Amino acid sequence: MKKQSERNGRHRRLLVVWVLLAVVMSTAITITSVSILTKQIRTNREQSVIGAANMASRIIDGDLVDGWLANGKDAVYDETFEMLKNVYENTPHLKYLYVYQITEDGCHVVFDTDPEEAGSLADLQPFDESFAPYLPSLLAGKEIDLIESNDSFGWLMTRYEPIFDSNGKCVAYAGADISMDEISDYTRTYVLIIVAIAVVFLAACVVIGLKMSINQYKADELEMLKKQQQRDKKLIREIIESFAKVIDMKDSYTQGHSFRVAKYTAMLTKELGYDDETVEKYTNIALMHDIGKISIPDQVLNKPGKLTDEEFSIIKSHTERGYDVLNGISLMPELVVGAETHHERPDGKGYPHGLQEGEIPRVAQIIAVADTFDAMYSDRPYRKRMNYDKAVSIIKEASGTQLTPDVVDAFLRLAEKGEFRAEDDTGGGTFDDISNIHKNQE
């Protein structure tokens, strides 16, 4: 009876440790992911506000500033104003763009593109108290660092770029204020998604922990242990498939994508001569290859129009975010490989690490072919799937550059037998070229 009690206590402790490890890992993933997302958004906003201020300063002819302030507007002024408005309207998240001549008595408005309450030419704006630390440098015509503020105007990041006349004298500053308010919204949404994933993951860990404890407890009954292992595999597959459904539901453009890529990955893995255990493992990895997209904001992932560079950078980050979510899962450490490296290319032009053919994990080489084919040979809201033969020819052309040669060869052998052709494919489909397969896939 005492031994039975000791064994029960040992298994309870094992379960508690397992759950605590899952909680710690989920917390670490959440903190790390939020930190990465916030840092990336801040970096993109910094680059945007610096670029806007710099472009505005280059538009202004410094030799004309004093004349405009003294004599008023002219045709050149109006033309310059239109160019500044164009910069303002085409810089995402830019809240204010203006040009001030800064003197001892205050800021003299040269240009103000604020669509709601624009200052008039030569208006005098008094200095705000928060302006005091930067005033000596601005009066001296020097560059200053980025300014971050959070007041009645909102959470802003500000850049002042000096404007010089032909004699090298600073005659004004181009100022740009970019909004940082959305960072809180992005972070809040991202945290909610990660917490939801963590809850599911924690529940899965508890279930798996219980199963592992039972297996340990009945290790002497080999037949029962084998059956239990099969149930565990089924449970893991069901959990992974549930995550895959969540991934595909997140992206309205690629419904069913994860399951089709997993199916193609299994076919290719078998054709390459791998055993059933490896086929199953690679299939699970393929199901989770796009898990990083769960953390991409909906307004970016499902945007119907052309993505900005900032938005495309966020989309591409799904490989690193997938790594952050899956890294450290000891039960299946291979899951992280597919999520992180499925967009690497043999020619070294992939992302996120620019790996070359010999450096890319084998499962990622196989998923890349499956992923690329499905990107072309599946219907999307904005286009029909590509013609089957056309898609196969593009895969063949990508061998050695975008895709690994021997995996492409295996694909072509199966394609010649019609293994990848959909049952409802009667020979139709678009013949439009896809010049950059991976980018169009995104």
C-alpha positions as CSV (number, residue, x, y, z in Angstrom):
1,M,0.0,0.0,0.0
2,K,2.9,2.3,0.9
3,K,4.6,1.6,-2.5
4,Q,1.3,2.4,-4.3
5,S,1.0,5.7,-2.5
6,E,4.6,6.6,-3.3
7,R,4.1,5.8,-7.0
8,N,0.9,7.9,-7.1
9,G,2.7,10.8,-5.4
10,R,5.6,10.6,-7.8
11,H,3.3,10.7,-10.8
12,R,1.4,13.6,-9.4
13,R,4.6,15.5,-8.9
14,L,5.6,14.7,-12.5
15,L,2.3,16.1,-13.8
16,V,2.7,19.3,-11.7
17,V,6.2,19.8,-13.0
18,W,5.0,19.2,-16.6
19,V,2.2,21.8,-16.2
20,L,4.5,24.3,-14.6
21,L,7.0,24.0,-17.4
22,A,4.2,24.5,-19.9
23,V,3.0,27.7,-18.1
24,V,6.6,29.0,-18.0
25,M,7.1,28.3,-21.7
26,S,3.8,29.9,-22.7
27,T,4.6,33.0,-20.6
28,A,8.1,33.2,-22.2
29,I,6.7,32.8,-25.7
30,T,4.1,35.6,-25.1
31,I,6.6,38.0,-23.6
32,T,9.2,37.3,-26.4
33,S,6.6,37.5,-29.2
34,V,5.1,40.8,-27.9
35,S,8.6,42.3,-27.6
36,I,9.6,41.3,-31.1
37,L,6.3,42.6,-32.6
38,T,6.6,46.0,-30.7
39,K,10.2,46.4,-31.6
40,Q,9.5,45.7,-35.3
41,I,6.6,48.1,-35.5
42,R,8.7,50.8,-33.7
43,T,11.6,50.3,-36.1
44,N,9.2,50.6,-39.1
45,R,7.6,53.8,-37.7
46,E,11.1,55.3,-37.0
47,Q,12.1,54.6,-40.6
48,S,8.9,56.1,-41.9
49,V,9.0,59.3,-39.9
50,I,12.7,59.9,-40.7
51,G,12.0,59.3,-44.4
52,A,9.0,61.7,-44.5
53,A,10.9,64.5,-42.7
54,N,14.0,64.0,-44.9
55,M,11.9,64.0,-48.1
56,A,10.1,67.1,-47.0
57,S,13.4,68.9,-46.3
58,R,14.7,68.1,-49.7
59,I,11.5,69.4,-51.4
60,I,11.9,72.9,-49.8
61,D,14.2,75.5,-51.5
62,G,15.8,77.1,-48.5
63,D,16.6,80.3,-50.4
64,L,12.8,81.0,-50.7
65,V,11.7,80.5,-47.1
66,D,12.4,84.1,-45.9
67,G,10.8,85.5,-49.0
68,W,7.6,83.5,-48.4
69,L,7.4,84.6,-44.8
70,A,7.9,88.2,-45.7
71,N,5.9,88.5,-49.0
72,G,3.4,85.6,-48.9
73,K,2.6,82.8,-51.3
74,D,3.6,82.5,-55.0
75,A,3.3,79.8,-57.7
76,V,6.4,78.0,-56.4
77,Y,5.0,77.9,-52.9
78,D,1.7,76.3,-54.1
79,E,3.6,73.7,-56.1
80,T,5.8,72.9,-53.1
81,F,2.8,72.6,-50.8
82,E,1.2,70.0,-53.2
83,M,4.4,68.0,-53.1
84,L,4.4,68.1,-49.3
85,K,0.8,66.9,-49.3
86,N,1.7,64.0,-51.5
87,V,4.4,63.0,-49.0
88,Y,1.9,63.3,-46.2
89,E,-0.8,61.3,-47.9
90,N,1.5,58.5,-49.0
91,T,3.3,57.9,-45.7
92,P,1.3,55.3,-43.6
93,H,0.4,56.4,-40.1
94,L,1.8,59.9,-40.6
95,K,-0.3,62.3,-38.5
96,Y,1.3,65.7,-39.1
97,L,3.8,67.1,-41.6
98,Y,4.9,70.8,-41.4
99,V,7.7,73.3,-41.9
100,Y,8.6,75.8,-39.2
101,Q,11.1,78.6,-39.0
102,I,12.2,78.5,-35.4
103,T,13.3,81.8,-33.8
104,E,13.5,83.2,-30.3
105,D,9.9,84.3,-30.3
106,G,8.4,81.0,-31.4
107,C,7.7,78.8,-34.5
108,H,6.8,80.7,-37.7
109,V,4.6,78.5,-39.9
110,V,6.0,78.1,-43.4
111,F,3.9,75.0,-44.4
112,D,1.3,73.0,-42.6
113,T,-0.5,70.0,-44.2
114,D,-2.8,69.2,-41.3
115,P,-6.1,68.6,-43.1
116,E,-8.2,69.5,-40.1
117,E,-6.5,72.6,-38.6
118,A,-3.7,73.8,-40.7
119,G,-1.7,76.8,-39.6
120,S,-1.5,79.7,-42.1
121,L,1.8,81.0,-43.6
122,A,3.7,83.2,-41.1
123,D,1.5,82.3,-38.2
124,L,3.4,82.3,-34.9
125,Q,3.1,79.2,-32.8
126,P,4.4,79.6,-29.2
127,F,6.8,77.1,-27.8
128,D,5.3,74.2,-25.7
129,E,7.0,73.5,-22.4
130,S,8.1,70.1,-23.6
131,F,10.0,71.9,-26.4
132,A,12.5,73.6,-24.0
133,P,15.2,70.8,-23.9
134,Y,15.5,70.9,-27.7
135,L,15.3,74.6,-28.3
136,P,19.0,75.5,-28.0
137,S,19.9,72.9,-30.7
138,L,17.0,73.9,-32.9
139,L,17.9,77.6,-32.7
140,A,21.5,76.7,-33.6
141,G,20.3,74.8,-36.7
142,K,21.5,71.4,-35.4
143,E,20.0,68.0,-35.9
144,I,18.3,66.4,-32.9
145,D,17.3,62.8,-32.0
146,L,13.8,61.5,-32.5
147,I,11.3,62.8,-30.0
148,E,8.6,60.6,-28.5
149,S,5.6,62.2,-26.7
150,N,2.2,61.3,-25.4
151,D,-0.1,64.2,-24.8
152,S,-3.3,65.8,-26.0
153,F,-2.1,65.3,-29.6
154,G,-1.8,61.5,-29.0
155,W,1.2,59.2,-28.8
156,L,3.6,60.5,-31.4
157,M,7.2,60.0,-32.7
158,T,8.6,63.3,-34.1
159,R,11.5,64.0,-36.4
160,Y,12.9,67.5,-37.2
161,E,15.1,67.8,-40.3
162,P,17.0,71.1,-40.9
163,I,16.5,73.0,-44.1
164,F,19.5,75.0,-45.3
165,D,19.8,77.9,-47.8
166,S,22.6,78.1,-50.4
167,N,24.9,79.7,-47.9
168,G,24.6,76.8,-45.5
169,K,22.4,78.6,-43.0
170,C,19.5,76.7,-41.3
171,V,16.4,78.7,-42.3
172,A,13.7,76.2,-41.1
173,Y,12.9,72.7,-40.0
174,A,10.8,70.1,-41.7
175,G,8.8,68.3,-38.9
176,A,7.0,65.0,-39.2
177,D,4.8,63.3,-36.5
178,I,3.9,59.7,-36.9
179,S,1.2,58.0,-34.8
180,M,2.2,55.3,-32.3
181,D,-1.3,54.7,-31.0
182,E,-1.9,51.6,-33.1
183,I,1.0,49.8,-31.3
184,S,-1.2,49.3,-28.2
185,D,-4.0,47.9,-30.4
186,Y,-1.7,45.6,-32.3
187,T,-0.1,44.4,-29.0
188,R,-3.4,43.9,-27.3
189,T,-4.8,41.8,-30.2
190,Y,-1.5,39.9,-30.4
191,V,-1.5,39.2,-26.7
192,L,-5.1,37.9,-26.8
193,I,-4.2,35.6,-29.7
194,I,-1.1,34.3,-27.9
195,V,-3.0,33.8,-24.7
196,A,-5.7,31.8,-26.6
197,I,-2.9,29.7,-28.1
198,A,-1.3,29.3,-24.7
199,V,-4.6,28.1,-23.1
200,V,-5.0,25.5,-25.8
201,F,-1.4,24.5,-25.6
202,L,-1.6,24.3,-21.8
203,A,-4.7,22.1,-22.0
204,A,-2.9,19.9,-24.5
205,C,0.2,19.7,-22.2
206,V,-2.1,18.7,-19.3
207,V,-3.7,16.0,-21.3
208,I,-0.4,14.8,-22.7
209,G,1.2,15.0,-19.2
210,L,-1.6,12.8,-17.9
211,K,-1.1,10.3,-20.7
212,M,2.7,10.3,-20.1
213,S,2.1,9.7,-16.4
214,I,-0.2,6.8,-17.1
215,N,2.3,5.3,-19.5
216,Q,5.1,5.6,-16.9
217,Y,2.8,4.0,-14.3
218,K,2.0,1.0,-16.4
219,A,5.4,0.6,-18.1
220,D,5.5,-3.1,-17.2
221,E,2.4,-3.8,-19.4
222,L,4.1,-3.5,-22.8
223,E,1.0,-4.1,-24.8
224,M,-1.0,-1.5,-23.0
225,L,1.9,1.0,-23.4
226,K,2.0,0.4,-27.1
227,K,-1.8,1.1,-27.4
228,Q,-1.4,4.2,-25.2
229,Q,1.4,5.5,-27.5
230,Q,-0.9,5.1,-30.5
231,R,-3.6,7.1,-28.7
232,D,-1.0,9.8,-27.8
233,K,0.0,10.0,-31.4
234,K,-3.6,10.4,-32.4
235,L,-4.1,13.0,-29.8
236,I,-1.1,14.9,-30.9
237,R,-2.3,14.8,-34.5
238,E,-5.7,16.0,-33.5
239,I,-4.2,18.9,-31.5
240,I,-2.0,19.8,-34.5
241,E,-4.9,19.6,-36.9
242,S,-6.9,21.8,-34.6
243,F,-4.1,24.4,-34.7
244,A,-3.9,24.0,-38.5
245,K,-7.6,24.8,-38.7
246,V,-7.1,27.9,-36.6
247,I,-4.3,29.0,-38.9
248,D,-6.4,28.5,-42.1
249,M,-9.4,30.3,-40.5
250,K,-7.1,33.2,-39.7
251,D,-6.2,33.8,-43.4
252,S,-9.3,34.2,-45.5
253,Y,-7.2,33.9,-48.7
254,T,-5.8,30.4,-48.1
255,Q,-8.5,28.2,-46.6
256,G,-7.4,24.6,-46.4
257,H,-3.8,25.5,-47.3
258,S,-2.2,23.9,-44.3
259,F,-3.9,20.5,-44.9
260,R,-3.1,20.5,-48.6
261,V,0.6,21.3,-48.0
262,A,0.7,18.5,-45.4
263,K,-0.9,16.1,-47.9
264,Y,1.6,17.0,-50.6
265,T,4.5,16.8,-48.1
266,A,3.5,13.2,-47.2
267,M,3.3,12.2,-50.9
268,L,6.8,13.7,-51.5
269,T,8.3,12.2,-48.4
270,K,7.1,8.7,-49.4
271,E,8.4,9.2,-53.0
272,L,11.8,10.1,-51.6
273,G,12.0,6.7,-49.8
274,Y,11.4,7.7,-46.1
275,D,9.8,5.3,-43.6
276,D,6.3,5.7,-42.3
277,E,7.4,7.3,-39.0
278,T,9.2,10.0,-40.9
279,V,6.3,10.5,-43.2
280,E,4.0,11.1,-40.2
281,K,6.5,13.4,-38.5
282,Y,7.0,15.5,-41.6
283,T,3.2,15.7,-42.1
284,N,2.7,17.1,-38.6
285,I,5.5,19.6,-39.2
286,A,3.9,20.7,-42.5
287,L,0.5,21.2,-40.8
288,M,2.1,23.7,-38.4
289,H,4.4,25.5,-41.0
290,D,2.3,28.7,-41.1
291,I,1.4,29.0,-37.4
292,G,3.3,32.3,-37.2
293,K,0.5,33.9,-39.3
294,I,-1.8,33.6,-36.3
295,S,0.1,36.6,-34.8
296,I,-0.2,38.8,-38.0
297,P,-2.8,41.5,-37.6
298,D,-6.0,40.7,-39.6
299,Q,-5.9,44.1,-41.4
300,V,-2.5,43.1,-42.8
301,L,-3.0,39.4,-43.4
302,N,-6.3,39.8,-45.2
303,K,-5.7,43.1,-46.9
304,P,-7.3,43.0,-50.3
305,G,-5.0,45.5,-52.0
306,K,-1.3,45.9,-52.5
307,L,0.8,45.6,-49.3
308,T,3.1,48.4,-48.2
309,D,6.7,47.6,-47.5
310,E,6.0,47.8,-43.8
311,E,3.0,45.4,-44.1
312,F,5.0,42.9,-46.3
313,S,7.8,43.0,-43.7
314,I,5.2,42.0,-41.0
315,I,3.9,39.2,-43.3
316,K,7.4,37.8,-43.8
317,S,8.0,37.8,-40.1
318,H,5.5,34.9,-39.7
319,T,8.5,32.5,-40.0
320,E,10.3,34.0,-37.0
321,R,7.0,34.3,-35.1
322,G,6.3,30.6,-35.9
323,Y,9.7,29.8,-34.4
324,D,8.9,31.9,-31.2
325,V,5.6,30.0,-30.8
326,L,6.9,26.5,-31.3
327,N,10.5,26.7,-30.0
328,G,11.0,24.7,-26.9
329,I,8.2,22.1,-27.4
330,S,10.2,19.1,-26.2
331,L,7.5,16.6,-27.2
332,M,8.0,17.4,-30.8
333,P,11.1,19.7,-31.2
334,E,11.0,19.2,-35.0
335,L,7.8,21.3,-35.3
336,V,9.8,24.5,-35.1
337,V,11.9,23.6,-38.1
338,G,9.1,23.8,-40.7
339,A,7.6,27.0,-39.3
340,E,11.0,28.8,-39.3
341,T,12.7,27.7,-42.5
342,H,10.0,26.8,-45.1
343,H,10.8,30.0,-47.1
344,E,14.5,29.4,-47.3
345,R,15.9,28.8,-50.9
346,P,18.8,26.8,-52.2
347,D,20.2,29.9,-53.9
348,G,20.4,31.7,-50.5
349,K,17.8,34.3,-51.4
350,G,15.1,33.1,-49.0
351,Y,14.2,34.2,-45.5
352,P,14.5,34.7,-42.6
353,H,18.2,33.5,-42.5
354,G,19.2,33.3,-46.2
355,L,20.3,29.6,-45.8
356,Q,21.7,27.8,-48.9
357,E,20.8,24.3,-50.1
358,G,23.0,22.3,-47.8
359,E,22.0,24.3,-44.8
360,I,18.2,24.0,-45.2
361,P,16.6,21.2,-43.1
362,R,15.3,18.4,-45.2
363,V,11.7,18.7,-44.1
364,A,11.8,22.4,-45.0
365,Q,13.1,21.5,-48.5
366,I,10.1,19.2,-49.0
367,I,7.5,21.6,-47.5
368,A,8.8,24.4,-49.8
369,V,7.9,22.4,-52.9
370,A,4.5,21.5,-51.5
371,D,3.9,25.0,-50.3
372,T,4.9,26.6,-53.6
373,F,2.7,24.2,-55.7
374,D,-0.4,24.8,-53.5
375,A,0.2,28.6,-53.7
376,M,-0.3,28.3,-57.5
377,Y,-2.7,25.4,-57.8
378,S,-5.5,26.5,-55.5
379,D,-8.3,29.0,-55.9
380,R,-8.1,32.3,-54.1
381,P,-10.7,35.1,-53.8
382,Y,-8.7,37.2,-56.1
383,R,-7.8,34.6,-58.8
384,K,-8.5,31.1,-60.0
385,R,-5.9,28.3,-59.6
386,M,-3.2,28.0,-62.2
387,N,-3.4,25.5,-65.0
388,Y,-2.0,22.2,-63.7
389,D,0.7,21.7,-66.4
390,K,1.7,25.4,-66.1
391,A,2.2,25.0,-62.3
392,V,4.2,21.8,-62.8
393,S,6.4,23.6,-65.4
394,I,7.1,26.5,-63.0
395,I,8.1,24.0,-60.2
396,K,10.5,22.4,-62.7
397,E,12.0,25.8,-63.7
398,A,12.5,26.7,-60.0
399,S,14.7,23.6,-59.4
400,G,18.1,24.6,-57.9
401,T,17.2,28.2,-57.3
402,Q,13.9,28.4,-55.3
403,L,13.5,24.7,-54.7
404,T,15.8,21.7,-53.9
405,P,16.5,19.6,-57.1
406,D,16.0,16.1,-55.9
407,V,12.7,17.1,-54.2
408,V,11.6,18.7,-57.5
409,D,12.5,15.5,-59.3
410,A,10.3,13.5,-56.9
411,F,7.5,16.0,-57.5
412,L,7.8,15.6,-61.3
413,R,7.7,11.8,-61.1
414,L,4.4,12.0,-59.1
415,A,3.1,14.9,-61.3
416,E,3.6,12.8,-64.5
417,K,1.3,10.2,-62.9
418,G,-1.3,12.9,-62.2
419,E,-0.9,12.4,-58.4
420,F,-1.2,16.1,-57.7
421,R,-4.1,16.9,-60.1
422,A,-7.4,17.8,-58.4
423,E,-10.4,15.5,-59.1
424,D,-12.4,18.4,-60.5
425,D,-9.5,19.6,-62.8
426,T,-10.6,19.2,-66.4
427,G,-7.7,21.1,-67.9
428,G,-8.7,24.6,-67.1
429,G,-7.0,27.2,-64.9
430,T,-5.2,30.5,-65.5
431,F,-2.0,30.7,-67.5
432,D,-0.9,34.0,-65.9
433,D,2.8,34.0,-64.9
434,I,3.8,34.2,-61.3
435,S,7.3,35.8,-61.5
436,N,8.0,35.6,-57.8
437,I,6.4,32.4,-56.4
438,H,7.1,32.9,-52.8
439,K,6.0,36.6,-52.7
440,N,2.7,35.9,-54.5
441,Q,2.2,33.0,-52.1
442,E,2.2,35.6,-49.3
